[in-house]
Amino acid sequence: MKAPEHERVDLLYEVIRRATFELNAPIDRIEVIGNAERVDCWAGSRQVSLAVDYAQGGQWEFEDGSRPTLGRFQPTVGSGSWYVWVVPSPVTPSLEKPHGVIARTLARFRRGG
């Protein structure tokens, strides 16, 4: 692993690159959800949701030379890469079902009073 600030730069680079490709436009807004479990990007009113994962680089040390399951993975410092893929965008909760004040206001208009 690299220093955390360098990992964040690499992650943002990959997210912006993929989102720009998917939306075919410059990115206006980026929102990181959770611990970078999902990243939402917008270009104007269009949105794409991306999932990210990190693959650590390194090699297997084999105890008997036959199978990696008998060995141990040794990470190589500074190696590894981020993988970014498109995931379905979640529906905004406020669009699914109105809540609270909005629901009461809409119900009053429907009743006519």
Gaussian input, Z-matrix of N, CA and C with variables (Angstrom, degrees):
# hf/3-21g

backbone

0 1
 N
 C     1     B1
 C     2     B2     1     A1
 N     3     B3     2     A2     1     D1
 C     4     B4     3     A3     2     D2
 C     5     B5     4     A4     3     D3
 N     6     B6     5     A5     4     D4
 C     7     B7     6     A6     5     D5
 C     8     B8     7     A7     6     D6
 N     9     B9     8     A8     7     D7
 C    10    B10     9     A9     8     D8
 C    11    B11    10    A10     9     D9
 N    12    B12    11    A11    10    D10
 C    13    B13    12    A12    11    D11
 C    14    B14    13    A13    12    D12
 N    15    B15    14    A14    13    D13
 C    16    B16    15    A15    14    D14
 C    17    B17    16    A16    15    D15
 N    18    B18    17    A17    16    D16
 C    19    B19    18    A18    17    D17
 C    20    B20    19    A19    18    D18
 N    21    B21    20    A20    19    D19
 C    22    B22    21    A21    20    D20
 C    23    B23    22    A22    21    D21
 N    24    B24    23    A23    22    D22
 C    25    B25    24    A24    23    D23
 C    26    B26    25    A25    24    D24
 N    27    B27    26    A26    25    D25
 C    28    B28    27    A27    26    D26
 C    29    B29    28    A28    27    D27
 N    30    B30    29    A29    28    D28
 C    31    B31    30    A30    29    D29
 C    32    B32    31    A31    30    D30
 N    33    B33    32    A32    31    D31
 C    34    B34    33    A33    32    D32
 C    35    B35    34    A34    33    D33
 N    36    B36    35    A35    34    D34
 C    37    B37    36    A36    35    D35
 C    38    B38    37    A37    36    D36
 N    39    B39    38    A38    37    D37
 C    40    B40    39    A39    38    D38
 C    41    B41    40    A40    39    D39
 N    42    B42    41    A41    40    D40
 C    43    B43    42    A42    41    D41
 C    44    B44    43    A43    42    D42
 N    45    B45    44    A44    43    D43
 C    46    B46    45    A45    44    D44
 C    47    B47    46    A46    45    D45
 N    48    B48    47    A47    46    D46
 C    49    B49    48    A48    47    D47
 C    50    B50    49    A49    48    D48
 N    51    B51    50    A50    49    D49
 C    52    B52    51    A51    50    D50
 C    53    B53    52    A52    51    D51
 N    54    B54    53    A53    52    D52
 C    55    B55    54    A54    53    D53
 C    56    B56    55    A55    54    D54
 N    57    B57    56    A56    55    D55
 C    58    B58    57    A57    56    D56
 C    59    B59    58    A58    57    D57
 N    60    B60    59    A59    58    D58
 C    61    B61    60    A60    59    D59
 C    62    B62    61    A61    60    D60
 N    63    B63    62    A62    61    D61
 C    64    B64    63    A63    62    D62
 C    65    B65    64    A64    63    D63
 N    66    B66    65    A65    64    D64
 C    67    B67    66    A66    65    D65
 C    68    B68    67    A67    66    D66
 N    69    B69    68    A68    67    D67
 C    70    B70    69    A69    68    D68
 C    71    B71    70    A70    69    D69
 N    72    B72    71    A71    70    D70
 C    73    B73    72    A72    71    D71
 C    74    B74    73    A73    72    D72
 N    75    B75    74    A74    73    D73
 C    76    B76    75    A75    74    D74
 C    77    B77    76    A76    75    D75
 N    78    B78    77    A77    76    D76
 C    79    B79    78    A78    77    D77
 C    80    B80    79    A79    78    D78
 N    81    B81    80    A80    79    D79
 C    82    B82    81    A81    80    D80
 C    83    B83    82    A82    81    D81
 N    84    B84    83    A83    82    D82
 C    85    B85    84    A84    83    D83
 C    86    B86    85    A85    84    D84
 N    87    B87    86    A86    85    D85
 C    88    B88    87    A87    86    D86
 C    89    B89    88    A88    87    D87
 N    90    B90    89    A89    88    D88
 C    91    B91    90    A90    89    D89
 C    92    B92    91    A91    90    D90
 N    93    B93    92    A92    91    D91
 C    94    B94    93    A93    92    D92
 C    95    B95    94    A94    93    D93
 N    96    B96    95    A95    94    D94
 C    97    B97    96    A96    95    D95
 C    98    B98    97    A97    96    D96
 N    99    B99    98    A98    97    D97
 C   100   B100    99    A99    98    D98
 C   101   B101   100   A100    99    D99
 N   102   B102   101   A101   100   D100
 C   103   B103   102   A102   101   D101
 C   104   B104   103   A103   102   D102
 N   105   B105   104   A104   103   D103
 C   106   B106   105   A105   104   D104
 C   107   B107   106   A106   105   D105
 N   108   B108   107   A107   106   D106
 C   109   B109   108   A108   107   D107
 C   110   B110   109   A109   108   D108
 N   111   B111   110   A110   109   D109
 C   112   B112   111   A111   110   D110
 C   113   B113   112   A112   111   D111
 N   114   B114   113   A113   112   D112
 C   115   B115   114   A114   113   D113
 C   116   B116   115   A115   114   D114
 N   117   B117   116   A116   115   D115
 C   118   B118   117   A117   116   D116
 C   119   B119   118   A118   117   D117
 N   120   B120   119   A119   118   D118
 C   121   B121   120   A120   119   D119
 C   122   B122   121   A121   120   D120
 N   123   B123   122   A122   121   D121
 C   124   B124   123   A123   122   D122
 C   125   B125   124   A124   123   D123
 N   126   B126   125   A125   124   D124
 C   127   B127   126   A126   125   D125
 C   128   B128   127   A127   126   D126
 N   129   B129   128   A128   127   D127
 C   130   B130   129   A129   128   D128
 C   131   B131   130   A130   129   D129
 N   132   B132   131   A131   130   D130
 C   133   B133   132   A132   131   D131
 C   134   B134   133   A133   132   D132
 N   135   B135   134   A134   133   D133
 C   136   B136   135   A135   134   D134
 C   137   B137   136   A136   135   D135
 N   138   B138   137   A137   136   D136
 C   139   B139   138   A138   137   D137
 C   140   B140   139   A139   138   D138
 N   141   B141   140   A140   139   D139
 C   142   B142   141   A141   140   D140
 C   143   B143   142   A142   141   D141
 N   144   B144   143   A143   142   D142
 C   145   B145   144   A144   143   D143
 C   146   B146   145   A145   144   D144
 N   147   B147   146   A146   145   D145
 C   148   B148   147   A147   146   D146
 C   149   B149   148   A148   147   D147
 N   150   B150   149   A149   148   D148
 C   151   B151   150   A150   149   D149
 C   152   B152   151   A151   150   D150
 N   153   B153   152   A152   151   D151
 C   154   B154   153   A153   152   D152
 C   155   B155   154   A154   153   D153
 N   156   B156   155   A155   154   D154
 C   157   B157   156   A156   155   D155
 C   158   B158   157   A157   156   D156
 N   159   B159   158   A158   157   D157
 C   160   B160   159   A159   158   D158
 C   161   B161   160   A160   159   D159
 N   162   B162   161   A161   160   D160
 C   163   B163   162   A162   161   D161
 C   164   B164   163   A163   162   D162
 N   165   B165   164   A164   163   D163
 C   166   B166   165   A165   164   D164
 C   167   B167   166   A166   165   D165
 N   168   B168   167   A167   166   D166
 C   169   B169   168   A168   167   D167
 C   170   B170   169   A169   168   D168
 N   171   B171   170   A170   169   D169
 C   172   B172   171   A171   170   D170
 C   173   B173   172   A172   171   D171
 N   174   B174   173   A173   172   D172
 C   175   B175   174   A174   173   D173
 C   176   B176   175   A175   174   D174
 N   177   B177   176   A176   175   D175
 C   178   B178   177   A177   176   D176
 C   179   B179   178   A178   177   D177
 N   180   B180   179   A179   178   D178
 C   181   B181   180   A180   179   D179
 C   182   B182   181   A181   180   D180
 N   183   B183   182   A182   181   D181
 C   184   B184   183   A183   182   D182
 C   185   B185   184   A184   183   D183
 N   186   B186   185   A185   184   D184
 C   187   B187   186   A186   185   D185
 C   188   B188   187   A187   186   D186
 N   189   B189   188   A188   187   D187
 C   190   B190   189   A189   188   D188
 C   191   B191   190   A190   189   D189
 N   192   B192   191   A191   190   D190
 C   193   B193   192   A192   191   D191
 C   194   B194   193   A193   192   D192
 N   195   B195   194   A194   193   D193
 C   196   B196   195   A195   194   D194
 C   197   B197   196   A196   195   D195
 N   198   B198   197   A197   196   D196
 C   199   B199   198   A198   197   D197
 C   200   B200   199   A199   198   D198
 N   201   B201   200   A200   199   D199
 C   202   B202   201   A201   200   D200
 C   203   B203   202   A202   201   D201
 N   204   B204   203   A203   202   D202
 C   205   B205   204   A204   203   D203
 C   206   B206   205   A205   204   D204
 N   207   B207   206   A206   205   D205
 C   208   B208   207   A207   206   D206
 C   209   B209   208   A208   207   D207
 N   210   B210   209   A209   208   D208
 C   211   B211   210   A210   209   D209
 C   212   B212   211   A211   210   D210
 N   213   B213   212   A212   211   D211
 C   214   B214   213   A213   212   D212
 C   215   B215   214   A214   213   D213
 N   216   B216   215   A215   214   D214
 C   217   B217   216   A216   215   D215
 C   218   B218   217   A217   216   D216
 N   219   B219   218   A218   217   D217
 C   220   B220   219   A219   218   D218
 C   221   B221   220   A220   219   D219
 N   222   B222   221   A221   220   D220
 C   223   B223   222   A222   221   D221
 C   224   B224   223   A223   222   D222
 N   225   B225   224   A224   223   D223
 C   226   B226   225   A225   224   D224
 C   227   B227   226   A226   225   D225
 N   228   B228   227   A227   226   D226
 C   229   B229   228   A228   227   D227
 C   230   B230   229   A229   228   D228
 N   231   B231   230   A230   229   D229
 C   232   B232   231   A231   230   D230
 C   233   B233   232   A232   231   D231
 N   234   B234   233   A233   232   D232
 C   235   B235   234   A234   233   D233
 C   236   B236   235   A235   234   D234
 N   237   B237   236   A236   235   D235
 C   238   B238   237   A237   236   D236
 C   239   B239   238   A238   237   D237
 N   240   B240   239   A239   238   D238
 C   241   B241   240   A240   239   D239
 C   242   B242   241   A241   240   D240
 N   243   B243   242   A242   241   D241
 C   244   B244   243   A243   242   D242
 C   245   B245   244   A244   243   D243
 N   246   B246   245   A245   244   D244
 C   247   B247   246   A246   245   D245
 C   248   B248   247   A247   246   D246
 N   249   B249   248   A248   247   D247
 C   250   B250   249   A249   248   D248
 C   251   B251   250   A250   249   D249
 N   252   B252   251   A251   250   D250
 C   253   B253   252   A252   251   D251
 C   254   B254   253   A253   252   D252
 N   255   B255   254   A254   253   D253
 C   256   B256   255   A255   254   D254
 C   257   B257   256   A256   255   D255
 N   258   B258   257   A257   256   D256
 C   259   B259   258   A258   257   D257
 C   260   B260   259   A259   258   D258
 N   261   B261   260   A260   259   D259
 C   262   B262   261   A261   260   D260
 C   263   B263   262   A262   261   D261
 N   264   B264   263   A263   262   D262
 C   265   B265   264   A264   263   D263
 C   266   B266   265   A265   264   D264
 N   267   B267   266   A266   265   D265
 C   268   B268   267   A267   266   D266
 C   269   B269   268   A268   267   D267
 N   270   B270   269   A269   268   D268
 C   271   B271   270   A270   269   D269
 C   272   B272   271   A271   270   D270
 N   273   B273   272   A272   271   D271
 C   274   B274   273   A273   272   D272
 C   275   B275   274   A274   273   D273
 N   276   B276   275   A275   274   D274
 C   277   B277   276   A276   275   D275
 C   278   B278   277   A277   276   D276
 N   279   B279   278   A278   277   D277
 C   280   B280   279   A279   278   D278
 C   281   B281   280   A280   279   D279
 N   282   B282   281   A281   280   D280
 C   283   B283   282   A282   281   D281
 C   284   B284   283   A283   282   D282
 N   285   B285   284   A284   283   D283
 C   286   B286   285   A285   284   D284
 C   287   B287   286   A286   285   D285
 N   288   B288   287   A287   286   D286
 C   289   B289   288   A288   287   D287
 C   290   B290   289   A289   288   D288
 N   291   B291   290   A290   289   D289
 C   292   B292   291   A291   290   D290
 C   293   B293   292   A292   291   D291
 N   294   B294   293   A293   292   D292
 C   295   B295   294   A294   293   D293
 C   296   B296   295   A295   294   D294
 N   297   B297   296   A296   295   D295
 C   298   B298   297   A297   296   D296
 C   299   B299   298   A298   297   D297
 N   300   B300   299   A299   298   D298
 C   301   B301   300   A300   299   D299
 C   302   B302   301   A301   300   D300
 N   303   B303   302   A302   301   D301
 C   304   B304   303   A303   302   D302
 C   305   B305   304   A304   303   D303
 N   306   B306   305   A305   304   D304
 C   307   B307   306   A306   305   D305
 C   308   B308   307   A307   306   D306
 N   309   B309   308   A308   307   D307
 C   310   B310   309   A309   308   D308
 C   311   B311   310   A310   309   D309
 N   312   B312   311   A311   310   D310
 C   313   B313   312   A312   311   D311
 C   314   B314   313   A313   312   D312
 N   315   B315   314   A314   313   D313
 C   316   B316   315   A315   314   D314
 C   317   B317   316   A316   315   D315
 N   318   B318   317   A317   316   D316
 C   319   B319   318   A318   317   D317
 C   320   B320   319   A319   318   D318
 N   321   B321   320   A320   319   D319
 C   322   B322   321   A321   320   D320
 C   323   B323   322   A322   321   D321
 N   324   B324   323   A323   322   D322
 C   325   B325   324   A324   323   D323
 C   326   B326   325   A325   324   D324
 N   327   B327   326   A326   325   D325
 C   328   B328   327   A327   326   D326
 C   329   B329   328   A328   327   D327
 N   330   B330   329   A329   328   D328
 C   331   B331   330   A330   329   D329
 C   332   B332   331   A331   330   D330
 N   333   B333   332   A332   331   D331
 C   334   B334   333   A333   332   D332
 C   335   B335   334   A334   333   D333
 N   336   B336   335   A335   334   D334
 C   337   B337   336   A336   335   D335
 C   338   B338   337   A337   336   D336

   B1=1.4467
   B2=1.5267
   B3=1.3018
   B4=1.4554
   B5=1.5223
   B6=1.3092
   B7=1.4598
   B8=1.5284
   B9=1.3436
   B10=1.4767
   B11=1.5200
   B12=1.3211
   B13=1.4684
   B14=1.5286
   B15=1.3248
   B16=1.4672
   B17=1.5226
   B18=1.3442
   B19=1.4605
   B20=1.5244
   B21=1.3292
   B22=1.4682
   B23=1.5248
   B24=1.3127
   B25=1.4661
   B26=1.5286
   B27=1.3236
   B28=1.4680
   B29=1.5239
   B30=1.3359
   B31=1.4582
   B32=1.5292
   B33=1.3194
   B34=1.4646
   B35=1.5254
   B36=1.3161
   B37=1.4665
   B38=1.5296
   B39=1.3325
   B40=1.4698
   B41=1.5266
   B42=1.3347
   B43=1.4632
   B44=1.5247
   B45=1.3304
   B46=1.4647
   B47=1.5221
   B48=1.3238
   B49=1.4671
   B50=1.5337
   B51=1.3309
   B52=1.4700
   B53=1.5295
   B54=1.3413
   B55=1.4656
   B56=1.5226
   B57=1.3177
   B58=1.4625
   B59=1.5239
   B60=1.3266
   B61=1.4535
   B62=1.5341
   B63=1.3348
   B64=1.4643
   B65=1.5235
   B66=1.3376
   B67=1.4609
   B68=1.5248
   B69=1.3219
   B70=1.4592
   B71=1.5395
   B72=1.3369
   B73=1.4629
   B74=1.5272
   B75=1.3358
   B76=1.4669
   B77=1.5381
   B78=1.3069
   B79=1.4597
   B80=1.5270
   B81=1.3672
   B82=1.4580
   B83=1.5200
   B84=1.3413
   B85=1.4594
   B86=1.5202
   B87=1.3286
   B88=1.4643
   B89=1.5159
   B90=1.3311
   B91=1.4633
   B92=1.5245
   B93=1.3327
   B94=1.4585
   B95=1.5190
   B96=1.3336
   B97=1.4556
   B98=1.5248
   B99=1.3362
   B100=1.4631
   B101=1.5159
   B102=1.3098
   B103=1.4631
   B104=1.5217
   B105=1.3235
   B106=1.4676
   B107=1.5291
   B108=1.3423
   B109=1.4590
   B110=1.5166
   B111=1.3324
   B112=1.4609
   B113=1.5169
   B114=1.3236
   B115=1.4591
   B116=1.5206
   B117=1.3269
   B118=1.4608
   B119=1.5266
   B120=1.3305
   B121=1.4602
   B122=1.5166
   B123=1.3272
   B124=1.4573
   B125=1.5152
   B126=1.3249
   B127=1.4627
   B128=1.5212
   B129=1.3318
   B130=1.4553
   B131=1.5165
   B132=1.3232
   B133=1.4654
   B134=1.5264
   B135=1.3231
   B136=1.4669
   B137=1.5256
   B138=1.3331
   B139=1.4548
   B140=1.5162
   B141=1.3278
   B142=1.4555
   B143=1.5303
   B144=1.3363
   B145=1.4610
   B146=1.5191
   B147=1.3149
   B148=1.4583
   B149=1.5192
   B150=1.3149
   B151=1.4603
   B152=1.5198
   B153=1.3146
   B154=1.4615
   B155=1.5270
   B156=1.3149
   B157=1.4542
   B158=1.5200
   B159=1.3119
   B160=1.4584
   B161=1.5225
   B162=1.3107
   B163=1.4630
   B164=1.5270
   B165=1.3079
   B166=1.4645
   B167=1.5224
   B168=1.3091
   B169=1.4603
   B170=1.5135
   B171=1.3039
   B172=1.4576
   B173=1.5128
   B174=1.3162
   B175=1.4560
   B176=1.5174
   B177=1.3217
   B178=1.4528
   B179=1.5154
   B180=1.3238
   B181=1.4614
   B182=1.5150
   B183=1.3053
   B184=1.4548
   B185=1.5187
   B186=1.3424
   B187=1.4616
   B188=1.5252
   B189=1.3505
   B190=1.4599
   B191=1.5289
   B192=1.3376
   B193=1.4546
   B194=1.5117
   B195=1.3425
   B196=1.4621
   B197=1.5262
   B198=1.3190
   B199=1.4587
   B200=1.5308
   B201=1.3575
   B202=1.4611
   B203=1.5309
   B204=1.3390
   B205=1.4665
   B206=1.5248
   B207=1.3088
   B208=1.4681
   B209=1.5256
   B210=1.3083
   B211=1.4526
   B212=1.5067
   B213=1.2986
   B214=1.4516
   B215=1.5188
   B216=1.3265
   B217=1.4631
   B218=1.5221
   B219=1.3141
   B220=1.4605
   B221=1.5249
   B222=1.3530
   B223=1.4597
   B224=1.5224
   B225=1.3268
   B226=1.4530
   B227=1.5264
   B228=1.3185
   B229=1.4598
   B230=1.5235
   B231=1.3385
   B232=1.4652
   B233=1.5139
   B234=1.3269
   B235=1.4705
   B236=1.5176
   B237=1.2802
   B238=1.4554
   B239=1.5142
   B240=1.3138
   B241=1.4586
   B242=1.5229
   B243=1.3323
   B244=1.4492
   B245=1.5216
   B246=1.3341
   B247=1.4507
   B248=1.5238
   B249=1.3253
   B250=1.4569
   B251=1.5246
   B252=1.3494
   B253=1.4570
   B254=1.5201
   B255=1.3272
   B256=1.4578
   B257=1.5291
   B258=1.3336
   B259=1.4616
   B260=1.5285
   B261=1.3223
   B262=1.4724
   B263=1.5320
   B264=1.3154
   B265=1.4627
   B266=1.5179
   B267=1.3307
   B268=1.4661
   B269=1.5249
   B270=1.3229
   B271=1.4622
   B272=1.5201
   B273=1.3163
   B274=1.4525
   B275=1.5285
   B276=1.3368
   B277=1.4658
   B278=1.5278
   B279=1.3273
   B280=1.4616
   B281=1.5292
   B282=1.3334
   B283=1.4564
   B284=1.5325
   B285=1.3339
   B286=1.4599
   B287=1.5238
   B288=1.3164
   B289=1.4578
   B290=1.5181
   B291=1.3293
   B292=1.4596
   B293=1.5267
   B294=1.3034
   B295=1.4579
   B296=1.5178
   B297=1.3114
   B298=1.4483
   B299=1.5108
   B300=1.3271
   B301=1.4628
   B302=1.5230
   B303=1.3126
   B304=1.4661
   B305=1.5315
   B306=1.3317
   B307=1.4709
   B308=1.5272
   B309=1.3371
   B310=1.4648
   B311=1.5193
   B312=1.3348
   B313=1.4639
   B314=1.5234
   B315=1.3169
   B316=1.4598
   B317=1.5240
   B318=1.3320
   B319=1.4642
   B320=1.5229
   B321=1.3452
   B322=1.4590
   B323=1.5197
   B324=1.3379
   B325=1.4775
   B326=1.5133
   B327=1.3251
   B328=1.4565
   B329=1.5241
   B330=1.3525
   B331=1.4792
   B332=1.5179
   B333=1.3099
   B334=1.4668
   B335=1.5180
   B336=1.2928
   B337=1.4480
   B338=1.4428
   A1=109.41
   A2=113.53
   A3=120.20
   A4=108.13
   A5=115.59
   A6=119.66
   A7=108.28
   A8=118.10
   A9=121.08
   A10=114.46
   A11=118.13
   A12=119.06
   A13=111.58
   A14=117.59
   A15=120.41
   A16=111.23
   A17=116.96
   A18=120.25
   A19=110.41
   A20=117.18
   A21=120.66
   A22=110.73
   A23=116.87
   A24=120.60
   A25=109.61
   A26=116.91
   A27=120.58
   A28=111.24
   A29=117.05
   A30=121.27
   A31=110.83
   A32=117.73
   A33=121.05
   A34=111.61
   A35=116.66
   A36=120.01
   A37=110.00
   A38=116.83
   A39=120.82
   A40=111.28
   A41=117.70
   A42=121.25
   A43=110.45
   A44=117.40
   A45=120.83
   A46=110.79
   A47=116.76
   A48=120.73
   A49=110.67
   A50=116.56
   A51=120.06
   A52=111.48
   A53=117.28
   A54=120.71
   A55=110.92
   A56=117.44
   A57=121.26
   A58=110.27
   A59=116.85
   A60=121.20
   A61=110.62
   A62=117.24
   A63=121.22
   A64=112.41
   A65=117.24
   A66=121.30
   A67=113.15
   A68=116.05
   A69=122.21
   A70=111.78
   A71=114.82
   A72=121.24
   A73=108.57
   A74=117.32
   A75=119.91
   A76=110.82
   A77=116.34
   A78=122.44
   A79=109.25
   A80=115.70
   A81=121.86
   A82=112.70
   A83=116.15
   A84=119.75
   A85=109.46
   A86=115.44
   A87=122.17
   A88=107.61
   A89=116.65
   A90=121.07
   A91=108.17
   A92=116.08
   A93=121.57
   A94=107.81
   A95=116.53
   A96=122.79
   A97=108.69
   A98=116.22
   A99=121.18
   A100=111.24
   A101=115.67
   A102=122.08
   A103=109.43
   A104=115.91
   A105=122.89
   A106=110.49
   A107=116.75
   A108=120.30
   A109=110.19
   A110=115.38
   A111=121.23
   A112=107.44
   A113=115.57
   A114=121.25
   A115=107.46
   A116=116.73
   A117=122.14
   A118=108.49
   A119=116.20
   A120=121.78
   A121=109.17
   A122=115.91
   A123=122.15
   A124=110.60
   A125=114.49
   A126=123.52
   A127=104.45
   A128=116.64
   A129=120.28
   A130=109.21
   A131=117.53
   A132=120.82
   A133=112.49
   A134=117.68
   A135=120.69
   A136=109.86
   A137=115.16
   A138=121.11
   A139=110.84
   A140=115.74
   A141=121.99
   A142=106.91
   A143=115.70
   A144=121.89
   A145=108.21
   A146=114.75
   A147=120.62
   A148=109.83
   A149=116.08
   A150=122.07
   A151=107.06
   A152=116.36
   A153=120.22
   A154=109.50
   A155=115.32
   A156=121.48
   A157=107.80
   A158=115.92
   A159=121.18
   A160=108.81
   A161=116.47
   A162=121.57
   A163=108.26
   A164=115.68
   A165=121.23
   A166=109.98
   A167=116.21
   A168=120.95
   A169=110.44
   A170=116.56
   A171=120.94
   A172=110.35
   A173=115.52
   A174=119.83
   A175=109.76
   A176=114.39
   A177=120.80
   A178=109.75
   A179=116.14
   A180=120.99
   A181=106.81
   A182=117.42
   A183=121.02
   A184=109.45
   A185=115.82
   A186=120.05
   A187=111.05
   A188=115.32
   A189=117.91
   A190=112.44
   A191=116.73
   A192=120.30
   A193=115.04
   A194=118.72
   A195=118.63
   A196=114.05
   A197=118.08
   A198=119.80
   A199=110.64
   A200=116.19
   A201=118.59
   A202=113.42
   A203=118.51
   A204=119.45
   A205=111.50
   A206=116.74
   A207=119.78
   A208=111.65
   A209=115.85
   A210=119.84
   A211=112.71
   A212=114.59
   A213=121.61
   A214=108.34
   A215=116.29
   A216=121.54
   A217=109.32
   A218=115.65
   A219=121.62
   A220=108.56
   A221=117.60
   A222=119.33
   A223=111.37
   A224=115.02
   A225=120.92
   A226=107.66
   A227=116.00
   A228=120.91
   A229=110.30
   A230=115.79
   A231=120.72
   A232=114.59
   A233=116.58
   A234=118.17
   A235=109.60
   A236=115.94
   A237=121.70
   A238=109.58
   A239=115.46
   A240=118.62
   A241=110.06
   A242=115.08
   A243=122.67
   A244=109.15
   A245=116.13
   A246=122.69
   A247=107.83
   A248=115.80
   A249=122.13
   A250=107.80
   A251=117.09
   A252=120.51
   A253=109.58
   A254=115.14
   A255=122.46
   A256=109.30
   A257=115.58
   A258=121.85
   A259=108.25
   A260=118.13
   A261=119.31
   A262=110.89
   A263=116.30
   A264=120.99
   A265=109.00
   A266=116.78
   A267=118.39
   A268=110.40
   A269=115.84
   A270=120.55
   A271=107.69
   A272=116.92
   A273=121.10
   A274=108.54
   A275=118.60
   A276=120.45
   A277=113.18
   A278=118.17
   A279=120.04
   A280=111.19
   A281=117.50
   A282=120.33
   A283=111.57
   A284=117.02
   A285=120.45
   A286=111.00
   A287=116.69
   A288=121.66
   A289=108.39
   A290=118.71
   A291=119.47
   A292=111.12
   A293=116.60
   A294=122.12
   A295=110.93
   A296=115.74
   A297=122.74
   A298=114.55
   A299=115.12
   A300=122.21
   A301=111.13
   A302=117.03
   A303=120.31
   A304=109.67
   A305=117.47
   A306=120.76
   A307=111.23
   A308=116.83
   A309=119.35
   A310=111.36
   A311=117.05
   A312=120.84
   A313=110.57
   A314=117.03
   A315=120.10
   A316=111.44
   A317=117.10
   A318=120.51
   A319=110.40
   A320=118.00
   A321=121.49
   A322=110.60
   A323=117.20
   A324=119.90
   A325=110.99
   A326=117.35
   A327=120.09
   A328=112.15
   A329=115.40
   A330=120.14
   A331=111.25
   A332=116.50
   A333=119.72
   A334=113.08
   A335=118.51
   A336=116.77
   A337=111.88
   D1=147.17
   D2=174.47
   D3=-88.66
   D4=177.39
   D5=174.39
   D6=-61.28
   D7=146.70
   D8=-175.46
   D9=-53.17
   D10=-39.28
   D11=-178.99
   D12=-66.40
   D13=-31.39
   D14=177.54
   D15=-74.83
   D16=-35.24
   D17=176.63
   D18=-64.29
   D19=-40.80
   D20=179.49
   D21=-63.86
   D22=-38.86
   D23=178.40
   D24=-63.39
   D25=-45.46
   D26=179.09
   D27=-62.92
   D28=-41.84
   D29=179.17
   D30=-62.47
   D31=-48.74
   D32=179.97
   D33=-63.00
   D34=-37.74
   D35=177.58
   D36=-59.44
   D37=-48.47
   D38=-178.14
   D39=-65.65
   D40=-40.25
   D41=179.65
   D42=-64.23
   D43=-47.94
   D44=-178.96
   D45=-64.58
   D46=-40.49
   D47=179.13
   D48=-60.88
   D49=-47.34
   D50=-177.79
   D51=-69.53
   D52=-42.23
   D53=-179.63
   D54=-64.78
   D55=-40.01
   D56=177.96
   D57=-62.90
   D58=-40.07
   D59=177.64
   D60=-65.04
   D61=-46.16
   D62=-177.15
   D63=-67.04
   D64=-41.60
   D65=-176.85
   D66=-89.54
   D67=-14.29
   D68=-179.20
   D69=54.13
   D70=42.58
   D71=-179.52
   D72=-162.43
   D73=160.23
   D74=175.49
   D75=-64.34
   D76=145.56
   D77=-178.17
   D78=-83.62
   D79=128.87
   D80=179.29
   D81=-94.52
   D82=-32.96
   D83=-172.74
   D84=-147.36
   D85=141.69
   D86=176.85
   D87=-128.97
   D88=132.49
   D89=177.24
   D90=-129.17
   D91=122.13
   D92=178.91
   D93=-94.43
   D94=125.09
   D95=-177.27
   D96=-101.24
   D97=129.56
   D98=178.41
   D99=63.96
   D100=-141.63
   D101=177.58
   D102=-92.20
   D103=55.77
   D104=-176.97
   D105=61.13
   D106=31.99
   D107=175.79
   D108=-71.36
   D109=-32.82
   D110=178.04
   D111=-146.79
   D112=145.44
   D113=177.17
   D114=-127.54
   D115=123.60
   D116=177.95
   D117=-102.00
   D118=133.36
   D119=179.73
   D120=-126.51
   D121=143.18
   D122=179.43
   D123=-123.93
   D124=143.36
   D125=168.69
   D126=-127.57
   D127=99.54
   D128=-172.62
   D129=67.49
   D130=-124.79
   D131=-179.89
   D132=-95.39
   D133=-4.06
   D134=179.83
   D135=-88.41
   D136=143.94
   D137=-176.29
   D138=-131.96
   D139=148.98
   D140=171.07
   D141=-136.03
   D142=138.43
   D143=175.98
   D144=-105.41
   D145=136.01
   D146=-177.21
   D147=-126.50
   D148=142.15
   D149=171.76
   D150=-103.14
   D151=149.38
   D152=-177.71
   D153=-129.57
   D154=150.99
   D155=176.72
   D156=-150.30
   D157=152.57
   D158=-179.48
   D159=-114.29
   D160=130.05
   D161=176.22
   D162=-109.50
   D163=112.83
   D164=-179.06
   D165=-73.85
   D166=132.69
   D167=176.47
   D168=-83.53
   D169=153.89
   D170=179.33
   D171=162.75
   D172=-159.89
   D173=179.85
   D174=-148.17
   D175=158.64
   D176=177.80
   D177=-87.30
   D178=136.29
   D179=170.76
   D180=-97.55
   D181=119.84
   D182=-177.25
   D183=-92.94
   D184=132.65
   D185=178.04
   D186=-76.76
   D187=-40.89
   D188=-179.27
   D189=-119.01
   D190=3.98
   D191=177.51
   D192=80.38
   D193=4.27
   D194=-174.65
   D195=-102.05
   D196=-52.29
   D197=-174.54
   D198=-134.82
   D199=144.96
   D200=178.72
   D201=-67.33
   D202=-22.16
   D203=-178.80
   D204=-67.33
   D205=-20.47
   D206=178.22
   D207=-90.24
   D208=-8.62
   D209=-177.23
   D210=-100.82
   D211=-163.37
   D212=-178.13
   D213=-136.22
   D214=138.46
   D215=-179.13
   D216=-82.46
   D217=127.22
   D218=177.37
   D219=-110.38
   D220=108.77
   D221=179.30
   D222=-68.40
   D223=145.54
   D224=175.73
   D225=-96.44
   D226=124.67
   D227=-177.44
   D228=-60.54
   D229=131.77
   D230=177.94
   D231=82.62
   D232=2.06
   D233=179.35
   D234=-105.42
   D235=172.02
   D236=-178.52
   D237=114.40
   D238=165.63
   D239=-179.25
   D240=-152.83
   D241=158.14
   D242=178.36
   D243=-91.36
   D244=139.56
   D245=174.60
   D246=-116.45
   D247=133.17
   D248=-175.91
   D249=-127.47
   D250=131.10
   D251=176.49
   D252=-139.93
   D253=157.04
   D254=-177.47
   D255=-79.29
   D256=135.53
   D257=175.48
   D258=-124.09
   D259=158.77
   D260=178.16
   D261=-60.81
   D262=137.54
   D263=178.41
   D264=-74.09
   D265=132.70
   D266=177.67
   D267=-70.72
   D268=150.34
   D269=177.37
   D270=-76.09
   D271=134.08
   D272=178.91
   D273=-64.54
   D274=127.78
   D275=-177.06
   D276=-54.77
   D277=-35.30
   D278=-178.00
   D279=-68.10
   D280=-20.41
   D281=178.59
   D282=-88.68
   D283=-22.62
   D284=-179.72
   D285=-70.26
   D286=-51.13
   D287=-175.59
   D288=-155.48
   D289=124.11
   D290=179.28
   D291=-65.25
   D292=143.88
   D293=-177.79
   D294=-122.90
   D295=158.54
   D296=168.99
   D297=57.97
   D298=-126.19
   D299=-175.16
   D300=-61.70
   D301=-39.91
   D302=-178.92
   D303=-62.74
   D304=-44.61
   D305=-179.67
   D306=-63.14
   D307=-42.76
   D308=179.51
   D309=-65.33
   D310=-40.08
   D311=179.67
   D312=-64.98
   D313=-44.90
   D314=178.67
   D315=-63.80
   D316=-38.88
   D317=179.55
   D318=-64.52
   D319=-37.98
   D320=178.79
   D321=-64.36
   D322=-41.33
   D323=178.87
   D324=-67.01
   D325=-36.81
   D326=179.18
   D327=-66.45
   D328=-36.14
   D329=178.68
   D330=-74.46
   D331=-18.90
   D332=-179.30
   D333=87.77
   D334=24.93
   D335=179.32
   D336=-163.22

